[in-house]
Amino acid sequence: MTRTARELLETTTREFAPDPGSNPLVPLIARGEADRAVLAALALEQRWVIPADRRAFLHLAERSDPRSAAYFTALAEGEALAAEHLRTFTAACGVDEERADAYEPLPGCQAYPAYVAWLALNAEPPDVVLALTANFSAWGGYCATIAKALRTHYGFGDEACAFFDFFAEPAPALDEAATEAVRTALDEGRLDENGAHAYARLLQAYEAMFWSTLGQHGQGRGELRDKPPTARSRQ
């Protein structure tokens, strides 16, 4: 029997759910055992991830049919809102603009947005819709855990937690947009499930790399690395 778009999204999300042991850092944050410097590093890495993903989503929207374009446009708009919340979280971590601008990102944390940019250039948009939707489920769960831990163990207020609350909240309109994009591609014979699964597998691996890199960073592999003020990194 032919699967519906919703069934395909659900089965793909289940298939690519991360192994519980693939993320060593979020459980530490959940228990309040992660150093605050790691929270600052998380904020600073996301300062690079968010604008990069937003530009990638906008490019995907330009390459897409109307249904997929609606999905990617919504994602880009969400990244713009998240960037505002991220500034508040970064400040709550004690990081000022000068320090943030001087921060050198960790390669293992930036592999994910680099791959999203690759997808924006090379992959068929409906396949990316399926792959991203599967990956976002894990990210939302991590954000929900972090938001709760920040309040419980680190004394962060609601405004400082808004970045994680935003991604943790259900997004029925976005889910519907993904369903419509996948349904249209299925009806028109344009969805490559094998390709989408390959993309989802790599997204999952790069997501795990992000968290493991931050976890290693927090185990004494160096302080937050700042460039000299004369050689600041640019976003």
N, CA, C and O of each residue as an XYZ file, in Angstrom:
940
protein
N       0.853     -1.198      0.000
C       0.000      0.000      0.000
C       0.885      1.243      0.000
O       1.882      1.307      0.720
N       0.515      2.225     -0.810
C       1.292      3.455     -0.902
C       1.181      4.255      0.394
O       0.087      4.455      0.921
N       2.316      4.704      0.892
C       2.309      5.503      2.114
C       1.905      6.944      1.821
O       2.180      7.474      0.744
N       1.254      7.563      2.788
C       0.937      8.974      2.660
C       2.169      9.793      3.033
O       3.139      9.272      3.583
N       2.107     11.087      2.723
C       3.218     11.973      3.061
C       3.445     12.004      4.566
O       4.587     11.978      5.025
N       2.365     12.057      5.330
C       2.500     12.089      6.789
C       3.131     10.810      7.310
O       3.994     10.856      8.187
N       2.712      9.677      6.784
C       3.308      8.405      7.204
C       4.783      8.352      6.865
O       5.579      7.850      7.659
N       5.164      8.857      5.706
C       6.568      8.859      5.311
C       7.388      9.750      6.228
O       8.491      9.375      6.626
N       6.873     10.915      6.569
C       7.578     11.801      7.494
C       7.744     11.154      8.864
O       8.810     11.244      9.473
N       6.706     10.511      9.341
C       6.767      9.891     10.664
C       7.725      8.707     10.696
O       8.502      8.567     11.641
N       7.678      7.860      9.682
C       8.568      6.699      9.669
C      10.023      7.130      9.492
O      10.920      6.529     10.083
N      10.261      8.153      8.694
C      11.629      8.638      8.515
C      12.158      9.248      9.798
O      13.322      9.051     10.147
N      11.316      9.984     10.502
C      11.730     10.568     11.779
C      12.084      9.486     12.783
O      13.086      9.600     13.488
N      11.274      8.439     12.856
C      11.577      7.336     13.769
C      12.859      6.624     13.363
O      13.679      6.275     14.213
N      13.028      6.411     12.074
C      14.199      5.677     11.590
C      15.495      6.403     11.923
O      16.513      5.769     12.201
N      15.457      7.720     11.894
C      16.679      8.486     12.104
C      16.717      9.178     13.464
O      17.445     10.152     13.656
N      15.933      8.671     14.394
C      16.045      9.163     15.764
C      17.442      8.851     16.291
O      17.933      7.742     16.083
N      18.096      9.791     16.964
C      19.478      9.565     17.389
C      19.590      8.519     18.477
O      18.682      8.340     19.288
N      20.712      7.838     18.481
C      21.024      6.923     19.572
C      21.160      7.733     20.861
O      21.784      8.794     20.845
N      20.592      7.263     21.980
C      20.672      8.027     23.235
C      22.099      8.359     23.650
O      22.330      9.366     24.320
N      23.052      7.527     23.262
C      24.427      7.778     23.663
C      25.194      8.687     22.734
O      26.374      8.956     22.959
N      24.530      9.169     21.678
C      25.242      9.975     20.684
C      25.435     11.420     21.118
O      26.209     12.154     20.505
N      24.742     11.829     22.160
C      24.852     13.205     22.647
C      25.309     13.191     24.099
O      24.485     13.018     24.997
N      26.598     13.367     24.348
C      27.103     13.298     25.721
C      26.872     14.566     26.516
O      26.978     14.552     27.742
N      26.557     15.667     25.841
C      26.517     16.949     26.542
C      25.157     17.276     27.147
O      25.080     17.709     28.297
N      24.088     17.074     26.389
C      22.775     17.473     26.892
C      22.423     16.787     28.215
O      21.854     17.446     29.086
N      22.734     15.487     28.417
C      22.480     14.905     29.738
C      23.243     15.603     30.867
O      22.733     15.711     31.983
N      24.460     16.078     30.585
C      25.219     16.831     31.591
C      24.517     18.148     31.921
O      24.405     18.530     33.086
N      24.052     18.828     30.890
C      23.315     20.073     31.126
C      22.041     19.779     31.905
O      21.677     20.528     32.811
N      21.366     18.695     31.555
C      20.113     18.339     32.228
C      20.314     18.135     33.724
O      19.427     18.437     34.522
N      21.486     17.621     34.102
C      21.792     17.391     35.528
C      22.461     18.594     36.189
O      22.759     18.559     37.383
N      22.694     19.647     35.429
C      23.358     20.821     35.982
C      24.843     20.633     36.166
O      25.466     21.358     36.942
N      25.434     19.661     35.456
C      26.852     19.334     35.639
C      27.760     19.934     34.577
O      28.982     19.814     34.671
N      27.188     20.573     33.577
C      28.007     21.214     32.546
C      28.469     22.578     33.032
O      27.713     23.317     33.662
N      29.706     22.898     32.735
C      30.249     24.196     33.134
C      29.541     25.320     32.373
O      29.112     25.136     31.234
N      29.426     26.472     33.007
C      28.789     27.603     32.346
C      29.555     28.051     31.110
O      28.969     28.622     30.190
N      30.864     27.797     31.083
C      31.641     28.142     29.898
C      31.168     27.347     28.685
O      31.259     27.823     27.554
N      30.666     26.142     28.920
C      30.142     25.342     27.814
C      28.837     25.943     27.302
O      28.572     25.920     26.100
N      28.031     26.476     28.199
C      26.811     27.159     27.762
C      27.155     28.367     26.901
O      26.492     28.637     25.900
N      28.195     29.090     27.300
C      28.633     30.229     26.499
C      29.115     29.771     25.127
O      28.814     30.402     24.114
N      29.863     28.671     25.098
C      30.337     28.141     23.823
C      29.164     27.716     22.942
O      29.188     27.923     21.729
N      28.135     27.120     23.555
C      26.934     26.748     22.805
C      26.308     27.978     22.154
O      25.943     27.953     20.978
N      26.189     29.049     22.926
C      25.630     30.284     22.385
C      26.475     30.821     21.238
O      25.939     31.252     20.217
N      27.778     30.797     21.403
C      28.674     31.365     20.396
C      28.709     30.526     19.120
O      28.812     31.069     18.021
N      28.624     29.221     19.265
C      28.552     28.378     18.072
C      27.246     28.632     17.317
O      27.225     28.674     16.087
N      26.170     28.799     18.067
C      24.878     29.047     17.421
C      24.843     30.402     16.718
O      24.068     30.590     15.781
N      25.661     31.335     17.154
C      25.756     32.613     16.448
C      26.255     32.425     15.017
O      25.951     33.235     14.142
N      27.005     31.382     14.782
C      27.451     31.052     13.429
C      26.425     30.185     12.704
O      26.201     30.350     11.505
N      25.806     29.261     13.436
C      24.884     28.310     12.812
C      23.622     28.999     12.294
O      23.209     28.775     11.156
N      23.018     29.829     13.126
C      21.707     30.396     12.807
C      21.718     31.220     11.517
O      20.886     30.969     10.645
N      22.616     32.184     11.358
C      22.582     32.952     10.099
C      22.945     32.118      8.879
O      22.428     32.352      7.787
N      23.840     31.138      9.064
C      24.202     30.271      7.940
C      23.002     29.445      7.495
O      22.726     29.346      6.299
N      22.290     28.854      8.444
C      21.109     28.065      8.090
C      20.031     28.939      7.450
O      19.358     28.520      6.508
N      19.878     30.146      7.968
C      18.853     31.033      7.393
C      19.145     31.298      5.919
O      18.239     31.222      5.089
N      20.377     31.603      5.591
C      20.710     31.865      4.191
C      20.525     30.607      3.336
O      20.077     30.691      2.193
N      20.870     29.446      3.890
C      20.678     28.203      3.148
C      19.205     27.948      2.882
O      18.841     27.534      1.781
N      18.348     28.187      3.871
C      16.914     27.965      3.690
C      16.338     28.928      2.644
O      15.486     28.546      1.842
N      16.806     30.166      2.662
C      16.329     31.114      1.657
C      16.739     30.676      0.253
O      15.968     30.821     -0.695
N      17.939     30.148      0.123
C      18.385     29.667     -1.184
C      17.558     28.462     -1.627
O      17.190     28.347     -2.796
N      17.273     27.573     -0.689
C      16.414     26.436     -1.026
C      15.030     26.904     -1.455
O      14.443     26.342     -2.380
N      14.505     27.926     -0.789
C      13.186     28.452     -1.170
C      13.203     28.980     -2.598
O      12.234     28.808     -3.337
N      14.304     29.622     -2.987
C      14.410     30.157     -4.345
C      14.433     29.038     -5.390
O      13.998     29.246     -6.523
N      14.935     27.855     -5.024
C      15.073     26.748     -5.958
C      13.853     25.825     -5.969
O      13.816     24.854     -6.725
N      12.870     26.119     -5.144
C      11.806     25.153     -4.861
C      10.529     25.425     -5.637
O      10.303     26.518     -6.155
N       9.693     24.374     -5.698
C       8.311     24.535     -6.100
C       7.579     25.282     -4.983
O       8.108     25.389     -3.877
N       6.375     25.803     -5.245
C       5.703     26.637     -4.232
C       5.509     25.958     -2.887
O       5.640     26.618     -1.857
N       5.202     24.663     -2.854
C       4.964     23.986     -1.586
C       6.253     23.895     -0.760
O       6.262     24.216      0.428
N       7.328     23.460     -1.395
C       8.604     23.386     -0.671
C       9.102     24.775     -0.304
O       9.687     24.971      0.761
N       8.867     25.742     -1.194
C       9.296     27.111     -0.909
C       8.630     27.647      0.347
O       9.264     28.350      1.134
N       7.355     27.320      0.544
C       6.658     27.777      1.749
C       7.310     27.214      3.005
O       7.434     27.909      4.014
N       7.724     25.956      2.938
C       8.390     25.318      4.074
C       9.714     26.007      4.383
O       9.975     26.360      5.534
N      10.545     26.200      3.374
C      11.862     26.782      3.611
C      11.770     28.251      4.003
O      12.584     28.733      4.791
N      10.798     28.959      3.467
C      10.602     30.348      3.870
C      10.220     30.435      5.339
O      10.708     31.303      6.064
N       9.347     29.535      5.777
C       8.978     29.501      7.190
C      10.184     29.196      8.063
O      10.344     29.789      9.130
N      11.037     28.270      7.618
C      12.249     27.974      8.380
C      13.140     29.202      8.482
O      13.659     29.506      9.556
N      13.322     29.909      7.376
C      14.176     31.093      7.385
C      13.620     32.165      8.319
O      14.373     32.815      9.045
N      12.324     32.343      8.298
C      11.707     33.314      9.198
C      11.899     32.910     10.658
O      12.106     33.756     11.527
N      11.829     31.610     10.909
C      12.066     31.118     12.266
C      13.488     31.371     12.725
O      13.722     31.709     13.885
N      14.443     31.207     11.813
C      15.844     31.465     12.174
C      16.047     32.932     12.523
O      16.819     33.253     13.427
N      15.366     33.820     11.820
C      15.484     35.247     12.124
C      14.964     35.552     13.528
O      15.573     36.329     14.263
N      13.838     34.940     13.897
C      13.323     35.114     15.262
C      14.265     34.513     16.287
O      14.502     35.103     17.340
N      14.804     33.335     15.980
C      15.719     32.666     16.907
C      16.960     33.506     17.143
O      17.492     33.521     18.253
N      17.429     34.205     16.118
C      18.624     35.042     16.264
C      18.408     36.127     17.318
O      19.326     36.460     18.068
N      17.203     36.673     17.371
C      16.903     37.683     18.393
C      16.971     37.068     19.786
O      17.553     37.658     20.695
N      16.384     35.896     19.958
C      16.429     35.220     21.257
C      17.860     34.816     21.618
O      18.238     34.835     22.789
N      18.646     34.452     20.614
C      20.012     34.020     20.873
C      20.852     35.138     21.459
O      21.711     34.885     22.304
N      20.622     36.370     21.030
C      21.360     37.494     21.594
C      21.130     37.601     23.089
O      22.056     37.890     23.848
N      19.882     37.365     23.516
C      19.566     37.433     24.941
C      20.253     36.307     25.706
O      20.805     36.531     26.783
N      20.219     35.108     25.155
C      20.882     33.974     25.810
C      22.383     34.198     25.901
O      22.995     33.918     26.931
N      22.974     34.701     24.827
C      24.418     34.952     24.831
C      24.792     35.960     25.917
O      25.770     35.761     26.637
N      24.029     37.024     26.035
C      24.294     38.019     27.070
C      24.124     37.423     28.460
O      24.891     37.742     29.369
N      23.120     36.557     28.635
C      22.905     35.927     29.938
C      24.058     35.008     30.322
O      24.288     34.748     31.503
N      24.790     34.514     29.306
C      25.968     33.682     29.567
C      27.202     34.521     29.911
O      28.282     33.980     30.147
N      27.034     35.839     29.937
C      28.137     36.715     30.288
C      29.043     37.064     29.133
O      30.180     37.483     29.349
N      28.568     36.902     27.911
C      29.379     37.168     26.724
C      28.953     38.497     26.111
O      27.796     38.663     25.723
N      29.888     39.445     26.022
C      29.569     40.716     25.398
C      29.869     40.648     23.897
O      30.402     39.652     23.408
N      29.525     41.704     23.182
C      29.665     41.710     21.730
C      31.117     41.581     21.292
O      31.410     40.901     20.308
N      32.023     42.221     22.008
C      33.436     42.143     21.624
C      33.949     40.709     21.724
O      34.640     40.224     20.828
N      33.608     40.046     22.806
C      34.033     38.656     22.964
C      33.357     37.753     21.936
O      33.974     36.834     21.398
N      32.095     38.025     21.675
C      31.380     37.204     20.699
C      31.985     37.353     19.306
O      32.138     36.369     18.583
N      32.330     38.592     18.929
C      32.898     38.820     17.605
C      34.288     38.205     17.461
O      34.718     37.891     16.352
N      34.992     38.031     18.587
C      36.350     37.495     18.548
C      36.402     35.973     18.636
O      37.475     35.380     18.524
N      35.273     35.356     18.833
C      35.243     33.902     19.057
C      35.598     33.117     17.808
O      35.129     33.430     16.713
N      36.425     32.101     17.976
C      36.763     31.183     16.887
C      35.884     29.941     16.992
O      35.977     29.216     17.983
N      35.041     29.675     16.011
C      34.159     28.503     16.094
C      34.941     27.205     15.992
O      36.026     27.147     15.414
N      34.353     26.163     16.576
C      34.959     24.840     16.559
C      34.553     24.103     15.280
O      33.366     24.050     14.958
N      35.512     23.537     14.549
C      35.183     22.887     13.274
C      34.092     21.824     13.400
O      33.205     21.739     12.551
N      34.157     21.019     14.455
C      33.166     19.960     14.623
C      31.761     20.484     14.834
O      30.791     19.785     14.544
N      31.637     21.705     15.336
C      30.310     22.304     15.523
C      29.774     22.921     14.244
O      28.563     23.076     14.083
N      30.662     23.271     13.344
C      30.234     23.957     12.121
C      30.061     23.011     10.931
O      29.720     23.452      9.834
N      30.296     21.714     11.144
C      30.079     20.757     10.062
C      28.603     20.694      9.687
O      28.275     20.539      8.511
N      27.711     20.812     10.663
C      26.271     20.740     10.376
C      25.820     21.865      9.444
O      25.253     21.575      8.390
N      26.050     23.151      9.793
C      25.594     24.194      8.866
C      26.313     24.150      7.521
O      25.744     24.544      6.503
N      27.562     23.673      7.506
C      28.264     23.528      6.233
C      27.542     22.510      5.348
O      27.442     22.696      4.135
N      27.046     21.444      5.954
C      26.335     20.438      5.165
C      24.964     20.949      4.726
O      24.516     20.650      3.619
N      24.297     21.717      5.588
C      23.024     22.315      5.175
C      23.243     23.230      3.969
O      22.419     23.265      3.055
N      24.350     23.966      3.969
C      24.673     24.807      2.822
C      24.918     23.951      1.580
O      24.523     24.331      0.477
N      25.568     22.799      1.754
C      25.783     21.884      0.625
C      24.443     21.411      0.073
O      24.243     21.368     -1.141
N      23.535     21.060      0.965
C      22.211     20.637      0.524
C      21.513     21.753     -0.251
O      20.849     21.496     -1.255
N      21.664     22.983      0.217
C      21.017     24.109     -0.452
C      21.510     24.263     -1.881
O      20.764     24.712     -2.751
N      22.754     23.897     -2.128
C      23.337     24.041     -3.449
C      23.107     22.826     -4.343
O      23.002     22.963     -5.562
N      23.028     21.645     -3.747
C      23.119     20.420     -4.537
C      21.907     19.494     -4.496
O      21.689     18.737     -5.443
N      21.125     19.530     -3.444
C      20.054     18.544     -3.273
C      18.739     19.057     -3.846
O      18.531     20.263     -3.982
N      17.857     18.118     -4.180
C      16.511     18.484     -4.610
C      15.711     18.929     -3.382
O      15.677     18.208     -2.385
N      15.073     20.089     -3.430
C      14.409     20.630     -2.239
C      13.435     19.687     -1.533
O      13.471     19.623     -0.304
N      12.551     18.940     -2.244
C      11.640     18.058     -1.494
C      12.382     16.991     -0.683
O      11.931     16.606      0.396
N      13.507     16.519     -1.195
C      14.296     15.534     -0.455
C      14.858     16.158      0.816
O      14.954     15.502      1.853
N      15.225     17.431      0.723
C      15.752     18.133      1.896
C      14.646     18.349      2.933
O      14.895     18.269      4.136
N      13.433     18.620      2.466
C      12.302     18.761      3.403
C      12.175     17.508      4.259
O      12.052     17.599      5.480
N      12.204     16.351      3.631
C      12.058     15.097      4.362
C      13.222     14.890      5.319
O      13.013     14.502      6.468
N      14.440     15.143      4.866
C      15.615     14.924      5.708
C      15.645     15.878      6.894
O      15.917     15.456      8.018
N      15.373     17.138      6.663
C      15.408     18.120      7.744
C      14.316     17.869      8.781
O      14.547     17.991      9.984
N      13.132     17.520      8.302
C      12.034     17.275      9.245
C      12.377     16.139     10.191
O      12.059     16.203     11.378
N      13.016     15.112      9.684
C      13.438     14.002     10.544
C      14.458     14.459     11.568
O      14.414     14.031     12.721
N      15.368     15.316     11.166
C      16.426     15.774     12.071
C      15.907     16.754     13.121
O      16.371     16.744     14.261
N      14.951     17.595     12.746
C      14.484     18.635     13.656
C      13.816     18.073     14.899
O      13.786     18.733     15.938
N      13.288     16.883     14.808
C      12.643     16.287     15.974
C      13.638     16.125     17.118
O      13.318     16.431     18.267
N      14.834     15.649     16.812
C      15.863     15.481     17.844
C      16.299     16.822     18.397
O      16.443     16.975     19.610
N      16.510     17.793     17.529
C      16.934     19.125     17.966
C      15.903     19.743     18.910
O      16.266     20.336     19.925
N      14.629     19.605     18.578
C      13.594     20.145     19.451
C      13.602     19.504     20.828
O      13.397     20.185     21.832
N      13.839     18.186     20.881
C      13.914     17.504     22.168
C      15.094     17.977     22.999
O      14.971     18.159     24.210
N      16.239     18.177     22.351
C      17.402     18.688     23.065
C      17.117     20.072     23.637
O      17.477     20.371     24.776
N      16.466     20.910     22.835
C      16.183     22.269     23.287
C      15.228     22.270     24.483
O      15.389     23.072     25.403
N      14.242     21.382     24.475
C      13.317     21.304     25.603
C      14.060     20.924     26.882
O      13.801     21.487     27.945
N      14.975     19.976     26.777
C      15.759     19.544     27.936
C      16.642     20.679     28.450
O      16.733     20.908     29.656
N      17.285     21.381     27.534
C      18.179     22.469     27.926
C      17.390     23.605     28.576
O      17.821     24.152     29.591
N      16.245     23.963     28.006
C      15.440     25.043     28.572
C      15.050     24.742     30.021
O      15.115     25.612     30.889
N      14.651     23.515     30.262
C      14.277     23.135     31.628
C      15.482     23.190     32.560
O      15.372     23.675     33.686
N      16.629     22.699     32.101
C      17.830     22.682     32.938
C      18.332     24.082     33.226
O      18.792     24.351     34.335
N      18.257     24.978     32.260
C      18.718     26.345     32.472
C      17.939     27.016     33.596
O      18.498     27.776     34.386
N      16.653     26.728     33.658
C      15.836     27.308     34.727
C      16.101     26.619     36.059
O      16.206     27.273     37.097
N      16.207     25.299     36.022
C      16.293     24.514     37.255
C      17.669     24.599     37.910
O      17.772     24.754     39.127
N      18.722     24.499     37.106
C      20.072     24.369     37.650
C      20.961     25.600     37.481
O      21.945     25.756     38.204
N      20.623     26.466     36.540
C      21.533     27.572     36.245
C      20.942     28.948     36.527
O      21.622     29.962     36.370
N      19.684     28.986     36.942
C      19.081     30.254     37.332
C      18.762     31.205     36.198
O      18.683     32.414     36.416
N      18.577     30.692     34.997
C      18.237     31.543     33.860
C      16.740     31.844     33.872
O      15.929     30.982     34.212
N      16.382     33.069     33.499
C      14.989     33.458     33.413
C      14.377     33.119     32.071
O      15.041     32.582     31.184
N      13.104     33.438     31.937
C      12.377     33.074     30.722
C      12.972     33.722     29.474
O      13.065     33.073     28.432
N      13.371     34.974     29.561
C      13.916     35.650     28.377
C      15.212     34.988     27.924
O      15.456     34.844     26.726
N      16.034     34.590     28.875
C      17.303     33.943     28.528
C      17.083     32.553     27.952
O      17.929     32.049     27.214
N      15.963     31.931     28.279
C      15.661     30.578     27.797
C      14.837     30.580     26.511
O      14.546     29.520     25.956
N      14.463     31.765     26.040
C      13.514     31.846     24.927
C      14.048     31.204     23.652
O      13.270     30.677     22.857
N      15.365     31.240     23.444
C      15.942     30.613     22.259
C      15.601     29.125     22.225
O      15.189     28.600     21.191
N      15.775     28.456     23.353
C      15.513     27.019     23.413
C      14.017     26.726     23.473
O      13.554     25.733     22.912
N      13.257     27.591     24.157
C      11.804     27.426     24.168
C      11.239     27.485     22.755
O      10.332     26.729     22.406
N      11.782     28.384     21.954
C      11.286     28.579     20.586
C      11.382     27.290     19.781
O      10.428     26.903     19.106
N      12.529     26.628     19.852
C      12.715     25.403     19.071
C      12.035     24.197     19.723
O      11.748     23.207     19.049
N      11.778     24.277     21.024
C      11.152     23.147     21.719
C       9.643     23.102     21.508
O       9.030     22.040     21.618
N       9.047     24.245     21.208
C       7.592     24.294     21.073
C       7.117     23.561     19.822
O       7.798     23.595     18.797
N       5.978     22.907     19.885
C       5.406     22.299     18.673
C       5.173     23.366     17.605
O       4.865     24.518     17.911
N       5.326     22.960     16.361
C       5.137     23.897     15.243
C       4.191     23.270     14.230
O       4.629     22.822     13.170
N       2.903     23.231     14.541
C       1.954     22.544     13.646
C       1.912     23.139     12.245
O       1.738     22.400     11.276
N       2.066     24.457     12.110
C       2.039     25.063     10.783
C       3.234     24.609      9.954
O       3.111     24.363      8.754
N       4.391     24.500     10.603
C       5.579     24.028      9.893
C       5.432     22.558      9.524
O       5.828     22.144      8.434
N       4.866     21.773     10.429
C       4.627     20.357     10.129
C       3.685     20.206      8.931
O       3.887     19.340      8.079
N       2.675     21.040      8.876
C       1.737     20.983      7.763
C       2.416     21.391      6.459
O       2.163     20.807      5.405
N       3.284     22.403      6.546
C       4.010     22.826      5.350
C       4.919     21.704      4.843
O       5.029     21.488      3.636
N       5.570     20.992      5.768
C       6.415     19.862      5.364
C       5.577     18.771      4.722
O       5.974     18.196      3.708
N       4.421     18.484      5.305
C       3.541     17.450      4.762
C       3.089     17.802      3.348
O       3.087     16.949      2.461
N       2.707     19.062      3.143
C       2.258     19.492      1.816
C       3.390     19.407      0.796
O       3.170     19.010     -0.348
N       4.598     19.779      1.210
C       5.739     19.718      0.293
C       6.042     18.278     -0.113
O       6.282     17.992     -1.286
N       6.029     17.374      0.869
C       6.317     15.966      0.585
C       5.179     15.353     -0.220
O       5.421     14.572     -1.140
N       3.939     15.700      0.118
C       2.790     15.164     -0.627
C       2.855     15.575     -2.105
O       2.628     14.751     -2.991
N       3.157     16.821     -2.358
C       3.246     17.297     -3.745
C       4.341     16.557     -4.509
O       4.150     16.147     -5.653
N       5.494     16.395     -3.854
C       6.605     15.702     -4.514
C       6.274     14.247     -4.771
O       6.632     13.704     -5.817
N       5.587     13.602     -3.822
C       5.169     12.214     -4.021
C       4.182     12.111     -5.187
O       4.320     11.239     -6.044
N       3.192     12.999     -5.217
C       2.170     12.960     -6.267
C       2.783     13.166     -7.648
O       2.314     12.606     -8.639
N       3.835     13.976     -7.699
C       4.454     14.286     -8.990
C       5.648     13.397     -9.303
O       6.311     13.584    -10.324
N       5.931     12.421     -8.424
C       7.029     11.497     -8.660
C       8.397     12.132     -8.568
O       9.330     11.692     -9.239
N       8.532     13.166     -7.745
C       9.794     13.897     -7.657
C      10.564     13.633     -6.372
O      11.616     14.233     -6.152
N      10.061     12.749     -5.521
C      10.728     12.511     -4.246
C      11.650     11.300     -4.345
O      11.224     10.207     -4.719
N      12.909     11.509     -4.006
C      13.903     10.439     -3.981
C      14.110     10.030     -2.521
O      14.896     10.647     -1.803
N      13.399      8.988     -2.089
C      13.484      8.586     -0.690
C      14.887      8.133     -0.305
O      15.348      8.422      0.799
N      15.563      7.432     -1.193
C      16.923      6.986     -0.885
C      17.861      8.178     -0.683
O      18.681      8.196      0.235
N      17.720      9.165     -1.555
C      18.536     10.365     -1.392
C      18.213     11.102     -0.107
O      19.112     11.552      0.603
N      16.916     11.226      0.193
C      16.509     11.910      1.419
C      17.033     11.185      2.652
O      17.439     11.823      3.624
N      17.027      9.867      2.615
C      17.535      9.096      3.749
C      19.037      9.270      3.918
O      19.539      9.322      5.041
N      19.752      9.360      2.806
C      21.191      9.615      2.886
C      21.448     10.981      3.509
O      22.350     11.126      4.334
N      20.666     11.980      3.123
C      20.824     13.311      3.702
C      20.495     13.294      5.193
O      21.198     13.912      5.993
N      19.427     12.588      5.567
C      19.034     12.525      6.974
C      20.106     11.847      7.814
O      20.385     12.266      8.938
N      20.706     10.797      7.259
C      21.763     10.091      7.995
C      22.961     11.013      8.258
O      23.526     11.015      9.351
N      23.335     11.787      7.248
C      24.461     12.698      7.429
C      24.106     13.846      8.365
O      24.935     14.259      9.176
N      22.894     14.363      8.265
C      22.473     15.400      9.205
C      22.527     14.887     10.640
O      22.971     15.592     11.547
N      22.073     13.661     10.832
C      22.127     13.060     12.170
C      23.566     12.962     12.664
O      23.847     13.257     13.825
N      24.479     12.546     11.783
C      25.884     12.409     12.170
C      26.499     13.759     12.509
O      27.247     13.877     13.479
N      26.185     14.778     11.713
C      26.742     16.101     11.984
C      26.119     16.734     13.221
O      26.779     17.492     13.932
N      24.850     16.427     13.481
C      24.224     16.871     14.728
C      24.953     16.267     15.932
O      25.257     16.970     16.896
N      25.229     14.964     15.871
C      25.960     14.305     16.952
C      27.360     14.898     17.100
O      27.857     15.060     18.214
N      27.989     15.220     15.974
C      29.320     15.812     16.012
C      29.302     17.175     16.715
O      30.228     17.515     17.453
N      28.253     17.937     16.480
C      28.120     19.236     17.141
C      28.186     19.073     18.660
O      28.959     19.748     19.339
N      27.362     18.166     19.172
C      27.268     18.017     20.621
C      28.515     17.350     21.210
O      28.966     17.730     22.291
N      29.066     16.371     20.515
C      30.267     15.714     21.036
C      31.455     16.677     21.042
O      32.295     16.631     21.940
N      31.516     17.547     20.035
C      32.589     18.542     20.004
C      32.469     19.498     21.179
O      33.462     19.797     21.843
N      31.261     19.977     21.440
C      31.073     20.854     22.602
C      31.372     20.116     23.901
O      31.945     20.687     24.830
N      30.978     18.835     23.961
C      31.258     18.051     25.166
C      32.746     17.905     25.414
O      33.199     18.031     26.551
N      33.510     17.641     24.369
C      34.961     17.539     24.502
C      35.565     18.885     24.894
O      36.497     18.955     25.695
N      35.022     19.934     24.323
C      35.470     21.289     24.629
C      35.296     21.574     26.120
O      36.104     22.273     26.733
N      34.222     21.017     26.692
C      33.944     21.271     28.101
C      34.670     20.348     29.056
O      34.539     20.496     30.271
N      35.432     19.401     28.538
C      36.167     18.473     29.399
C      37.630     18.870     29.541
O      38.496     18.033     29.797
N      37.885     20.156     29.371
C      39.236     20.633     29.615
C      40.114     20.685     28.398
O      41.336     20.754     28.526
N      39.521     20.655     27.199
C      40.328     20.735     25.983
C      40.543     22.179     25.565
O      40.807     22.467     24.398
N      40.430     23.060     26.502
C      40.720     24.456     26.202
C      39.617     25.383     26.655
O      38.447     25.005     26.696
N      40.001     26.609     26.998
C      39.034     27.638     27.325
C      38.334     28.061     26.031
O      38.704     27.622     24.942
N      37.326     28.914     26.164
C      36.762     29.496     24.970
C      37.877     30.216     24.244
O      38.547     31.082     24.808
N      38.071     29.852     22.990
C      39.213     30.368     22.265
C      38.862     31.691     21.602
O      37.978     31.746     20.747
N      39.545     32.746     21.988
C      39.300     34.055     21.416
C      40.466     34.478     20.547
O      41.626     34.282     20.909
N      40.158     35.058     19.403
C      41.183     35.644     18.570
C      41.621     36.971     19.178
O      40.880     37.556     19.967
N      42.802     37.456     18.830
C      43.164     38.809     19.201
C      42.180     39.786     18.588
O      41.626     39.514     17.522
N      41.951     40.921     19.241
C      40.967     41.868     18.733
C      41.278     42.334     17.320
O      40.372     42.777     16.614
N      42.528     42.250     16.886
C      42.882     42.721     15.549
C      42.538     41.726     14.452
O      42.660     42.034     13.267
N      42.107     40.527     14.850
C      41.822     39.493     13.843
C      40.492     38.833     14.127
O      40.414     37.608     14.225
N      39.469     39.611     14.256
C      38.166     39.071     14.625
C      37.556     38.299     13.485
O      37.707     38.633     12.309
N      36.858     37.251     13.880
C      36.124     36.484     12.875
C      34.898     37.269     12.462
O      34.376     38.076     13.229
N      34.444     37.027     11.245
C      33.251     37.693     10.731
C      32.185     36.646     10.476
O      32.470     35.543     10.010
N      30.970     37.006     10.785
C      29.852     36.116     10.464
C      29.384     36.392      9.076
O      28.446     35.751      8.602
